[in-house]
Amino acid sequence: MRFILILLCSTIIIFSCNEKKDTSIDNGITLKEYYDYGDSGVQAAGVKMIPIQTPVGNFKVWTKRFGNNPRIKILLLHGGPAMTHEYMECFESYFPKEGFEFYEYDQLGSYYSDQPTDSSLWVIERFVDEVEQVRRAIGADASNFYILGNS
């Protein structure tokens, strides 16, 4: 009887040690997939300068990508035009745990983005067009694009 008990316990221990650790995030994406940016060559920490066309010329806006989830892409839109992405950095502590792909972003004229001096650029319609150009550049569409912003 003792032998059978030892054999049973040993079998349970061996099989329990062979379980695969679940490395998926709640929405079914594995951690490996989430952190795979598909980059090759020099790593840029997710930073990308996105070209923007305006009525007075071409400029670049700063974005920083976190994660990789083709189903949920969130653009963090700071108030402005005088604010920056910095107060949105708190989401770096929460969104990765949920598996969201998200982007910090400085609007044209803010912090890391180009700083044009033409005052005709500071109209709502042009800012809306800028967000649309950023949306297309990050590969988002109506099925996966979310904006979290305030003013």
Kinemage of the C-alpha trace (Angstrom):
@kinemage 1
@onewidth
@group {chain A} dominant
@subgroup {mainchain}
@vectorlist {calphas} color= white
{ca met a 1} P 0.000 0.000 0.000
{ca arg a 2} L 2.797 2.366 0.904
{ca phe a 3} L 4.472 1.672 -2.453
{ca ile a 4} L 1.272 2.557 -4.350
{ca leu a 5} L 0.889 5.787 -2.380
{ca ile a 6} L 4.497 6.800 -3.140
{ca leu a 7} L 4.044 5.909 -6.814
{ca leu a 8} L 0.816 7.928 -7.001
{ca cys a 9} L 2.396 10.986 -5.324
{ca ser a 10} L 5.457 10.771 -7.581
{ca thr a 11} L 3.265 10.593 -10.689
{ca ile a 12} L 1.250 13.630 -9.598
{ca ile a 13} L 4.406 15.631 -8.899
{ca ile a 14} L 5.985 14.725 -12.245
{ca phe a 15} L 2.905 15.656 -14.270
{ca ser a 16} L 2.248 18.865 -12.331
{ca cys a 17} L 5.795 20.065 -13.036
{ca asn a 18} L 5.248 19.668 -16.772
{ca glu a 19} L 2.342 22.086 -16.991
{ca lys a 20} L 2.905 24.954 -19.382
{ca lys a 21} L 2.795 28.352 -17.797
{ca asp a 22} L 0.018 30.502 -19.238
{ca thr a 23} L 1.763 33.495 -20.772
{ca ser a 24} L -1.291 34.980 -22.406
{ca ile a 25} L -2.905 38.280 -21.591
{ca asp a 26} L -6.665 38.224 -20.955
{ca asn a 27} L -7.540 38.999 -24.582
{ca gly a 28} L -5.753 35.923 -25.954
{ca ile a 29} L -2.499 37.533 -27.082
{ca thr a 30} L 0.640 35.949 -25.661
{ca leu a 31} L 3.227 38.083 -23.909
{ca lys a 32} L 5.719 37.228 -26.651
{ca glu a 33} L 3.307 38.520 -29.303
{ca tyr a 34} L 2.505 41.626 -27.251
{ca tyr a 35} L 6.144 42.655 -26.976
{ca asp a 36} L 7.038 41.747 -30.582
{ca tyr a 37} L 7.174 45.072 -32.415
{ca gly a 38} L 8.369 43.486 -35.626
{ca asp a 39} L 11.355 45.838 -35.589
{ca ser a 40} L 14.563 44.917 -37.272
{ca gly a 41} L 17.928 46.539 -36.802
{ca val a 42} L 18.359 49.312 -34.268
{ca gln a 43} L 15.694 49.450 -31.590
{ca ala a 44} L 14.079 52.859 -31.080
{ca ala a 45} L 12.139 52.121 -27.877
{ca gly a 46} L 8.883 52.411 -29.809
{ca val a 47} L 9.545 56.032 -30.824
{ca lys a 48} L 8.564 57.046 -34.335
{ca met a 49} L 8.386 60.456 -35.962
{ca ile a 50} L 5.273 60.393 -38.162
{ca pro a 51} L 5.215 62.715 -41.189
{ca ile a 52} L 2.263 65.122 -41.258
{ca gln a 53} L 1.138 67.160 -44.245
{ca thr a 54} L -0.301 70.609 -43.518
{ca pro a 55} L -1.418 73.523 -45.727
{ca val a 56} L 1.925 75.256 -45.050
{ca gly a 57} L 4.272 72.283 -45.451
{ca asn a 58} L 5.339 68.926 -44.114
{ca phe a 59} L 6.282 68.320 -40.493
{ca lys a 60} L 6.815 65.390 -38.126
{ca val a 61} L 5.019 64.493 -34.926
{ca trp a 62} L 6.456 62.323 -32.153
{ca thr a 63} L 4.804 59.054 -31.135
{ca lys a 64} L 5.861 56.250 -28.828
{ca arg a 65} L 4.311 52.821 -29.212
{ca phe a 66} L 3.791 50.283 -26.450
{ca gly a 67} L 2.717 46.720 -27.155
{ca asn a 68} L 1.439 44.936 -30.209
{ca asn a 69} L -2.257 44.207 -30.429
{ca pro a 70} L -3.924 44.570 -33.820
{ca arg a 71} L -7.372 44.470 -32.158
{ca ile a 72} L -6.938 47.415 -29.737
{ca lys a 73} L -4.910 50.510 -30.646
{ca ile a 74} L -5.289 53.477 -28.286
{ca leu a 75} L -4.006 56.950 -29.097
{ca leu a 76} L -3.387 59.041 -25.980
{ca leu a 77} L -4.354 62.563 -27.030
{ca his a 78} L -3.129 65.280 -24.691
{ca gly a 79} L -4.799 68.647 -24.267
{ca gly a 80} L -3.312 71.415 -26.210
{ca pro a 81} L -1.817 72.719 -28.169
{ca ala a 82} L 0.375 73.765 -25.247
{ca met a 83} L 0.428 70.461 -23.301
{ca thr a 84} L 2.618 67.375 -23.916
{ca his a 85} L 2.284 63.603 -23.659
{ca glu a 86} L 4.069 63.516 -20.276
{ca tyr a 87} L 0.998 63.464 -18.046
{ca met a 88} L -0.270 60.478 -20.033
{ca glu a 89} L 2.806 58.403 -19.135
{ca cys a 90} L 0.919 56.990 -16.136
{ca phe a 91} L -0.863 54.642 -18.563
{ca glu a 92} L 2.457 52.818 -19.049
{ca ser a 93} L 1.757 51.202 -15.671
{ca tyr a 94} L -1.731 49.944 -16.552
{ca phe a 95} L -2.305 49.360 -20.264
{ca pro a 96} L 0.398 46.701 -20.826
{ca lys a 97} L -1.246 44.536 -18.147
{ca glu a 98} L -4.453 44.635 -20.184
{ca gly a 99} L -2.688 43.870 -23.462
{ca phe a 100} L -3.579 47.170 -25.120
{ca glu a 101} L -1.390 48.549 -27.887
{ca phe a 102} L -1.149 52.253 -27.157
{ca tyr a 103} L 0.623 55.348 -28.382
{ca glu a 104} L 1.822 58.408 -26.551
{ca tyr a 105} L 1.765 61.338 -28.933
{ca asp a 106} L 2.870 64.970 -29.011
{ca gln a 107} L 0.747 67.128 -31.291
{ca leu a 108} L 2.426 69.410 -33.794
{ca gly a 109} L 3.953 72.311 -31.873
{ca ser a 110} L 4.281 70.279 -28.658
{ca tyr a 111} L 7.430 68.999 -26.926
{ca tyr a 112} L 9.202 66.406 -29.155
{ca ser a 113} L 7.220 67.183 -32.326
{ca asp a 114} L 8.197 69.816 -34.864
{ca gln a 115} L 7.608 73.411 -33.766
{ca pro a 116} L 6.260 75.434 -36.712
{ca thr a 117} L 5.717 79.148 -36.159
{ca asp a 118} L 2.902 79.740 -38.650
{ca ser a 119} L -0.157 80.719 -36.593
{ca ser a 120} L -2.539 79.612 -39.354
{ca leu a 121} L -1.883 76.016 -38.258
{ca trp a 122} L -3.558 76.421 -34.875
{ca val a 123} L -7.147 75.659 -35.897
{ca ile a 124} L -9.327 72.739 -34.850
{ca glu a 125} L -9.836 71.417 -38.379
{ca arg a 126} L -6.085 71.085 -38.923
{ca phe a 127} L -5.631 69.272 -35.592
{ca val a 128} L -8.441 66.856 -36.523
{ca asp a 129} L -6.689 66.166 -39.831
{ca glu a 130} L -3.433 65.586 -37.958
{ca val a 131} L -5.032 62.966 -35.705
{ca glu a 132} L -6.445 61.274 -38.813
{ca gln a 133} L -2.976 61.155 -40.384
{ca val a 134} L -1.534 59.661 -37.183
{ca arg a 135} L -4.364 57.088 -37.076
{ca arg a 136} L -3.540 55.932 -40.595
{ca ala a 137} L 0.202 55.866 -39.842
{ca ile a 138} L -0.267 53.518 -36.864
{ca gly a 139} L -2.419 51.164 -38.931
{ca ala a 140} L -5.651 51.751 -37.034
{ca asp a 141} L -9.169 51.669 -38.478
{ca ala a 142} L -12.780 51.782 -37.295
{ca ser a 143} L -12.539 48.238 -35.922
{ca asn a 144} L -9.584 48.769 -33.584
{ca phe a 145} L -9.007 52.509 -32.984
{ca tyr a 146} L -9.678 54.258 -29.671
{ca ile a 147} L -8.784 57.753 -28.502
{ca leu a 148} L -8.251 58.625 -24.863
{ca gly a 149} L -7.886 62.367 -24.574
{ca asn a 150} L -8.861 65.491 -22.781
{ca ser a 151} L -8.486 69.216 -23.010
